[in-house]
Amino acid sequence: MFDYRKFFDWVAENDSRPRRWQSGFHRQLAALHRHHIPENSSVLEWGCGTGDLLKSLKPARGLGVDISDKMIAKTNPDTQGCEFRQGDLHDTIIEEKFDCIVASYLTGYLTDIQKCLENLNKSTHSRTRLYISSLNTLWHPLLVLGQGIGAVVRQPPSNWLSQGDLLNLLELSGWEVITTSAEQLLPFRIPLLNGLYNRFLVRLPVFRHLGATIFIVARPKSKPSLDSEISCSVVVPARNESGNIRAALERIPTLGQRTEVIFVEGNSTDDTWEAIQRETAAYEGPHKVSFCQQPGKGKWDAVFTGFGKASGDVLVIQDGDLTAPPEDLPKFFDAIAAGSAEFANGSRLVYPMEKQAMRFLNFLGNKFFAIALSAVLRQPIKDSLCGTKMLLRTDYQRLLIRIEEFGDFDPFGDFNLLFGSALLDLKIRDIPVRYRDRTYGETNISRFRHGLILLKMTWFGLRKLRFHG
């Protein structure tokens, strides 16, 4: 059996001056992890080597566990708030809970990968993310050639796991895979070419399978804790929806222990504001009901205002036109409560819709943006623009921090929520809804003017999420 403790001891003694290509490779790997892991997270690095990767993440709490005490001794004394300890990677169990777990180029040298992955479940909460990187088996011949000419440090036999092998082991060990990708098409430090190869080419068809590193994001299979008095807050943006206010109150079901309904009126030209005050005053149902007016303009401003007032564990948007039926909300809540989805995204394009529900050009536009956003998010979505979207309030609060750098780019909110969820590596699931005709008023969407805005936001997402570097 391969003694990987001796191997890491050997690396610590013989790899004190990394070659230029090694330095570039590890810098690229660190940048990839920093894109996914925000500063001030709690991070566990399993098989940490020199600890450079862990320290580069600037965690609020960092723990590195390494098989080799010599590798730990080699760690820079400036630990930057990180702790390093020696432990057998097959038997050590860390009971402390971490936001992120990093296993960088480790799985190839373990004798029982499944056992290690099972042990890592002990270090998770419901929103922990596991980041695994491993060598793409397509690069095996190049590595062998590099070792033959002395350009690459000679290494012991590896498990040479394919991406399918890793995915299978993760599923067997209680993990669910969120995204996979091949990274580092040019794993060397070559100015000018690095950006072209590693930001753009490696994201394109054909090339996207050729990166040197297989990068996998996974999550534990666990349920969130929903234990507050208000289980779900339903935010209803209402602009020129006077005729739908009473129906919304009557049709929104109880979600979990108790439901909160928050109407947010926004710059209506009809009597929507008066209708909200009148109908909420007369309401005698089971929900906790409140209302307010948005301070600015646009649906995102209304959603942001409503979510800011919400007290429920779970937040959901219910459009005031009721074309996506409130009766479907329990499907969203059940998916979130069970842990089968972390961001529940409504899809109007599964079931047949009523004749006047969506015009043909709108239908084509929704199809196009769903395909485009699936490429940006690296998770399949069928309808990016359905108004009904649900997530935990704690995830929403983390999401706001991640999208601060975006600025005020999305007047609708759909892309803010989808892009933010992707940056948090949340599991996005489509929930089919039956799309209905309007029973009151007219649509607030302009096909061409708003279509151009959506195109700009899609390109923005490609640059920030897909072609990052």
C-alpha positions in Angstrom: 0.0 0.0 0.0 1.2 3.5 -0.9 2.5 5.4 2.2 1.5 8.9 1.4 2.9 10.2 4.7 6.4 9.5 3.4 5.6 11.1 0.1 4.5 14.4 1.8 7.6 14.3 4.0 9.7 13.9 0.9 7.9 16.9 -0.8 8.6 19.1 2.3 12.3 18.2 2.2 12.9 18.5 -1.6 10.5 21.1 -2.9 11.7 24.2 -1.0 12.2 26.2 -4.2 9.2 25.7 -6.5 9.8 25.9 -10.2 8.3 28.8 -12.1 5.5 26.7 -13.6 4.6 25.4 -10.1 4.4 28.9 -8.7 2.1 30.0 -11.6 -0.1 26.9 -11.2 -0.7 27.4 -7.5 -1.4 31.1 -7.9 -4.1 30.2 -10.5 -5.5 27.6 -8.1 -5.6 30.1 -5.3 -7.4 32.7 -7.5 -10.0 30.1 -8.4 -10.8 29.3 -4.8 -10.9 33.1 -3.9 -13.6 33.5 -6.5 -15.8 31.0 -4.7 -14.8 31.6 -1.1 -15.4 35.1 0.4 -13.0 36.6 2.9 -13.8 36.0 6.6 -15.4 32.6 6.0 -14.5 29.7 8.2 -12.3 27.3 6.1 -11.0 23.8 6.7 -8.2 22.7 4.3 -7.7 19.0 4.2 -4.2 18.0 3.3 -3.0 21.6 3.5 0.6 21.2 2.3 2.4 24.5 3.0 -0.8 26.3 4.0 -0.3 29.1 1.3 -3.7 28.4 -0.2 -5.5 28.6 3.2 -3.8 31.8 4.2 -4.5 33.4 0.8 -8.3 33.0 1.4 -8.1 35.3 4.5 -10.5 33.3 6.6 -12.0 34.5 9.9 -11.2 31.0 11.1 -8.8 28.7 9.2 -7.7 25.2 10.1 -5.3 23.1 8.0 -5.0 19.4 8.6 -2.0 17.7 7.1 -0.6 14.1 7.2 3.0 15.3 7.4 4.4 17.1 10.5 7.3 18.2 8.3 4.9 20.0 5.9 3.4 21.8 8.9 6.8 22.7 10.2 7.6 24.2 6.8 4.5 26.5 7.0 5.3 30.2 7.3 5.2 31.3 10.9 3.0 34.2 9.9 -0.2 32.0 10.0 -2.6 35.0 9.6 -5.2 33.6 12.0 -4.9 30.0 10.7 -4.1 27.0 12.7 -2.3 23.9 11.4 -2.3 20.5 12.9 -1.1 17.0 12.0 -3.6 14.2 11.5 -4.3 11.0 9.6 -6.5 12.1 6.7 -8.4 8.8 6.8 -9.2 8.6 10.5 -9.2 12.2 11.8 -12.7 13.6 12.5 -13.1 17.4 13.0 -16.4 18.1 14.9 -16.1 21.8 14.4 -18.4 23.2 11.7 -16.9 25.2 8.7 -18.4 27.3 6.0 -16.0 25.9 3.4 -13.8 22.8 3.1 -11.0 22.6 0.6 -9.4 19.4 -0.7 -6.8 20.5 -3.3 -5.1 17.8 -5.3 -5.4 15.4 -2.4 -7.8 12.6 -3.5 -5.3 11.0 -5.9 -3.1 10.0 -3.0 -5.7 8.7 -0.5 -6.1 4.9 0.0 -9.8 5.2 1.0 -11.3 8.3 -0.5 -14.9 7.4 0.4 -14.0 7.2 4.1 -12.3 10.6 4.0 -15.3 12.2 2.4 -17.7 10.6 4.9 -15.6 11.9 7.7 -15.7 15.4 6.3 -19.5 15.4 6.7 -18.8 15.8 10.5 -17.4 19.3 9.8 -20.4 20.7 8.0 -23.6 22.7 8.5 -26.4 22.9 6.0 -24.6 25.6 3.9 -21.1 24.2 4.0 -19.4 23.9 0.6 -16.8 21.4 -0.4 -14.3 22.4 -3.1 -12.3 19.5 -4.6 -9.6 19.9 -7.3 -8.0 17.0 -9.0 -5.9 16.5 -12.1 -7.8 16.0 -15.4 -6.9 12.5 -16.6 -6.5 13.9 -20.1 -3.3 15.5 -18.9 -1.8 12.2 -17.7 0.4 11.6 -20.8 1.8 15.2 -20.5 2.6 14.7 -16.9 4.4 11.5 -17.6 6.4 13.2 -20.4 7.2 16.1 -18.1 8.5 13.7 -15.4 10.6 12.0 -18.0 12.5 15.2 -19.1 12.8 16.5 -15.5 10.3 19.4 -16.0 7.9 18.1 -13.4 8.6 16.8 -9.9 8.4 13.0 -10.0 5.4 11.8 -8.0 4.2 8.4 -6.8 1.5 6.4 -8.5 -1.8 8.3 -8.3 -5.4 7.0 -8.2 -5.9 8.9 -11.5 -9.6 9.5 -10.7 -11.8 10.6 -13.6 -14.5 13.2 -13.0 -17.1 10.4 -13.1 -15.2 8.5 -10.3 -15.1 11.6 -8.1 -18.8 12.3 -8.6 -19.7 8.7 -7.8 -17.6 8.8 -4.6 -19.2 12.1 -3.5 -22.7 10.8 -4.0 -21.8 7.6 -2.1 -20.4 9.7 0.8 -23.4 11.8 1.4 -22.5 14.8 -0.8 -24.5 16.4 -3.6 -22.6 17.9 -6.5 -23.5 21.5 -7.5 -21.2 22.3 -10.3 -18.2 20.8 -12.1 -15.7 22.5 -14.5 -12.3 22.0 -16.0 -9.9 24.9 -15.2 -6.4 25.9 -16.0 -6.0 25.3 -19.7 -2.6 26.9 -19.4 -1.3 25.9 -16.0 1.9 28.0 -16.2 2.7 31.6 -15.6 2.9 33.2 -19.0 1.9 36.9 -19.1 -0.8 37.9 -21.5 -1.5 34.3 -22.5 -2.8 33.3 -19.1 -5.9 35.5 -19.3 -6.7 34.4 -22.8 -6.4 30.7 -22.0 -7.7 30.5 -18.4 -10.4 33.1 -18.5 -11.9 32.7 -22.0 -10.8 29.7 -24.0 -11.3 27.2 -21.1 -14.9 28.4 -20.8 -15.8 27.8 -24.5 -17.2 24.6 -26.1 -14.6 21.9 -26.7 -11.9 23.8 -24.8 -14.0 23.6 -21.6 -13.2 19.9 -21.2 -9.4 20.3 -21.6 -8.3 22.2 -18.5 -5.6 20.6 -16.3 -7.7 20.8 -13.1 -11.1 19.2 -12.5 -12.9 21.5 -10.0 -16.0 20.3 -8.2 -18.3 22.1 -5.8 -20.5 19.9 -3.6 -22.8 20.3 -0.6 -23.8 18.0 2.3 -27.2 16.4 2.0 -28.9 18.1 4.9 -32.0 20.2 5.8 -31.9 23.8 6.9 -33.3 24.7 10.4 -36.6 26.5 10.2 -37.6 27.2 13.8 -38.8 30.8 14.0 -42.5 31.8 14.7 -42.8 33.0 11.1 -41.8 30.3 8.7 -42.2 32.2 5.4 -42.5 35.8 4.4 -44.3 36.4 1.1 -43.4 39.7 -0.5 -45.9 41.0 -3.1 -44.6 43.8 -5.3 -47.7 45.6 -6.5 -47.7 48.3 -9.2 -51.1 49.1 -10.8 -52.6 45.9 -9.2 -55.6 47.3 -7.4 -57.9 44.5 -8.6 -55.6 41.7 -7.3 -55.0 42.7 -3.7 -58.0 40.9 -2.2 -57.4 37.8 -4.3 -53.7 37.7 -3.2 -54.7 37.7 0.5 -57.4 35.0 -0.1 -55.2 32.7 -2.2 -51.7 32.8 -0.6 -51.6 29.6 1.5 -50.0 29.0 4.9 -46.4 28.0 4.5 -44.8 26.2 7.4 -45.8 27.3 10.9 -47.1 30.7 10.0 -46.9 33.0 6.9 -46.2 36.7 6.7 -47.5 38.7 3.7 -45.9 42.0 2.9 -47.4 44.2 0.1 -45.0 46.7 -1.4 -46.7 49.4 -3.5 -44.6 51.1 -6.2 -45.5 54.2 -8.1 -49.0 53.1 -9.2 -51.2 55.3 -11.4 -54.4 53.5 -10.1 -55.7 53.2 -6.6 -53.4 50.2 -5.6 -52.1 51.9 -2.5 -55.7 52.6 -1.2 -56.7 49.1 -2.1 -53.8 47.6 -0.1 -54.7 49.7 3.0 -58.4 48.9 2.6 -58.1 45.1 2.1 -55.4 44.6 4.8 -57.6 46.4 7.3 -60.5 44.1 6.5 -58.4 40.9 6.5 -59.2 38.4 9.2 -57.3 35.4 7.9 -54.4 33.4 9.4 -51.5 35.5 7.9 -49.5 38.3 9.5 -50.1 41.2 7.0 -48.2 44.4 6.6 -47.6 46.9 3.8 -45.3 49.8 2.7 -44.4 51.9 -0.3 -41.0 51.4 -2.0 -38.7 54.5 -1.8 -37.4 54.2 -5.4 -38.4 52.7 -8.7 -38.3 49.2 -10.3 -39.2 45.8 -9.1 -35.8 45.1 -7.4 -36.3 48.2 -5.3 -39.7 46.8 -4.2 -38.3 43.3 -3.5 -35.3 44.8 -1.6 -37.7 46.9 0.5 -40.0 44.0 1.3 -37.2 41.5 2.1 -35.7 44.1 4.4 -38.9 44.2 6.4 -39.4 40.4 6.4 -39.1 38.3 9.6 -39.6 34.8 8.2 -36.9 32.1 7.9 -37.8 31.8 4.2 -38.4 34.6 1.7 -40.4 34.4 -1.5 -41.6 36.8 -4.2 -45.2 36.6 -5.3 -45.9 38.9 -8.3 -49.0 41.0 -7.7 -50.5 40.1 -11.1 -51.0 36.5 -9.8 -50.3 35.0 -13.2 -47.9 32.6 -11.4 -50.5 31.1 -9.0 -50.0 31.5 -5.3 -51.4 28.0 -4.9 -48.0 26.7 -6.2 -46.0 28.3 -3.3 -46.1 25.1 -1.1 -44.1 23.3 -3.8 -41.4 26.0 -3.4 -41.5 25.9 0.4 -41.3 22.1 0.5 -38.3 22.0 -1.7 -36.5 24.6 0.5 -37.5 23.0 3.8 -36.5 19.5 2.6 -33.1 20.8 1.5 -33.6 19.5 -2.1 -33.3 23.1 -3.3 -31.4 26.1 -1.8 -32.7 28.6 -4.4 -36.2 27.7 -5.8 -36.7 29.3 -9.2 -40.1 29.3 -10.8 -40.5 27.9 -14.3 -43.4 28.9 -16.5 -42.2 26.9 -19.5 -42.9 23.4 -18.4 -46.7 23.1 -18.4 -48.9 24.5 -21.2 -49.9 28.1 -20.4 -53.1 29.9 -21.0 -53.4 31.6 -24.4 -52.9 35.2 -23.3 -50.4 34.5 -20.5 -47.3 35.1 -22.6 -46.9 36.7 -26.0 -44.8 34.8 -28.6 -41.9 37.2 -28.6 -41.8 37.1 -24.8 -41.8 33.3 -25.0 -38.8 33.3 -27.4 -37.0 35.9 -25.2 -37.5 33.8 -22.1 -36.2 30.7 -23.9 -33.1 32.6 -25.0 -32.3 34.1 -21.6 -32.8 30.7 -19.9 -30.2 29.1 -22.2 -27.8 32.1 -21.7 -28.2 32.2 -17.9 -27.7 28.4 -17.7 -24.3 28.9 -19.3 -23.5 31.8 -16.9 -24.6 30.0 -13.8 -23.3 26.5 -14.7 -26.6 25.1 -13.4 -29.6 24.4 -15.7 -32.5 26.7 -15.4 -35.5 26.7 -17.7 -37.0 30.2 -17.0 -34.8 33.0 -15.7 -37.5 35.6 -15.6 -40.4 34.0 -13.6 -41.2 36.3 -10.7 -41.6 33.5 -8.1 -38.3 32.9 -6.4 -37.6 31.6 -2.9 -34.6 31.3 -0.6 -33.6 31.3 3.0 -33.4 34.8 4.6 -29.9 34.0 5.8 -28.8 33.1 2.3 -30.4 36.4 1.0 -28.4 38.3 3.6 -25.2 36.6 2.4 -26.2 37.2 -1.2 -26.4 40.9 -0.7 -22.8 41.0 0.4 -21.6 39.1 -2.6 -23.4 41.3 -5.1 -22.3 44.6 -3.6 -19.6 44.8 -6.3 -22.2 44.6 -9.0 -23.7 48.0 -8.2 -27.2 49.0 -9.3 -27.3 47.0 -12.5 -30.6 45.0 -12.3 -33.9 46.9 -12.1 -35.9 43.7 -12.0 -34.1 41.6 -9.4 -34.1 38.3 -11.1 -30.5 38.5 -12.2 -29.4 39.9 -8.8 -30.9 36.8 -7.1 -29.7 34.3 -9.6 -26.1 35.7 -9.9 -25.9 36.1 -6.1 -27.0 32.5 -5.6 -24.4 31.3 -8.1 -21.7 33.2 -6.3 -22.8 31.5 -3.1 -22.7 28.1 -4.9 -26.3 27.5 -3.8 -28.2 24.6 -5.4 -30.7 26.1 -7.9 -33.8 24.1 -8.7 -36.6 24.9 -11.1 -40.1 24.6 -9.7 -42.8 24.3 -12.5 -45.8 26.6 -12.2 -48.9 26.9 -14.4 -48.8 30.3 -16.0 -52.3 32.0 -16.1 -53.8 34.9 -18.0 -54.1 38.3 -16.3 -57.5 38.9 -14.7 -56.8 42.6 -14.0 -54.7 45.4 -15.6 -51.8 45.2 -18.1 -48.2 44.0 -18.0 -45.6 46.3 -16.7 -42.9 44.8 -19.0 -41.7 46.5 -22.3 -40.5 43.7 -24.6 -37.9 45.6 -26.5 -36.6 48.2 -24.0 -36.4 45.8 -21.2 -35.0 43.1 -23.5 -32.0 45.3 -24.2 -31.5 45.8 -20.5 -31.6 42.0 -20.0 -29.0 41.5 -22.8 -26.7 43.9 -21.0 -27.1 42.1 -17.7 -26.4 38.7 -19.3 -23.1 40.0 -20.7 -22.4 41.5 -17.3 -22.9 38.0 -15.8 -20.7 36.4 -18.3 -17.8 38.7 -17.4 -18.3 38.5 -13.6 -19.3 34.8 -13.2 -18.1 32.9 -16.3 -15.0 34.7 -17.5 -13.7 35.5 -14.1 -10.0 35.4 -13.3 
